[in-house]
Amino acid sequence: MKNTVILFCALCIAAAMFAGCKKNNALRPEVVLKLAHALDITHPVHKGMVYMAEKVWEKSGGRMKVEIYPSEQLGTEKECIEAIQLGYLAITKTSTAPMEGFVSKMKIFGIPYLFRDSEHFWKALKSPAGKEVLWAGQSKGLRGLCYYDAGARSFYSKKAINSPADLKGMKVRVQNSIMSIKMIQAMGGSPTSIPFGELYTALDQGVVDAAENNPPSFYTSRHYEVCKYYTMDEHTMLPDILVISTRVWNKLTPEFQQILQEAVDESVEYQRKLWAEAEQNDLKTVEKQGVKIIYPDKQPFRDSVKSVWDEFEGTEIGDLIKRIQEVQ
Ligand code: GCU
């Protein structure tokens, strides 16, 4: 009797192990897409992408998987864009700012004070002009999948910035972007391009005096530990963008293309909600951590960047400016 029980138990264990193996095999994905980006895992844009990856997995029944590599693990935003072009990396999430160097129409987002507010921003992104810019990199190996909310960018520093006059003589960190350089120069500061992952140390060691970003990035990067003044001048609204390598996209079956695009579109709605919450909460949190939030008169900031607008009159970007302004 005892032997029969032992044999029965052994058979049960073997059966369970076999079932487990079969299940694991069934879940081995046919396609694995690597996605790299620069942000911390607590950032609302990262969380939006995690949601997207979950949707891809669910919708494909485990046949397609998106693996996310945050915090510049696979390189800076510029390096990731280059890897996408070559097809070494499948997907990247980058700010639209470093995309300018590859896709000229992306410069549109670097025009300071282009958008009236968040509603105008989203209407414009969903308008034909917004879609044209999203897909403008396709022939260069950079197929836009969606925009994510990245709010408005404002200055932060160890010293209070109340007007553009305070930027005079300040070294201001900018992204890898000619538009950001032009903007800071127009405002009277000295721009220095530094990758996001190196910025904490650069601020801490005084390599730069100031930087600019949205509240969730200011908070999740912990730059608030070093910079105790945050000036809500909200000079630019640069969306984040999810980009897939055109080569990789073309190799996906139409079914997988559809699953991926659907998952991406659903994640945009989810990410926008996360963003709205994070923006409010993170400002309050940094304030509690001793950051002084300054609400300046924005007019002097607007006036200081007129030359950036003027430069694009009669160009492709000038045209896009008009089309975006017309979006109601
Ligand atoms: C934002 C953006 C990032 C970018 C960063 C930067 O946080 O979401 O993609 O890396 O700005 O200033 O470099």
Residues whose N, C-alpha, C, O or C-beta is under 5 A from the ligand:
A	BS01	GCU	A38 T94 S95 A150 Q175 F196 E212 S217 D240
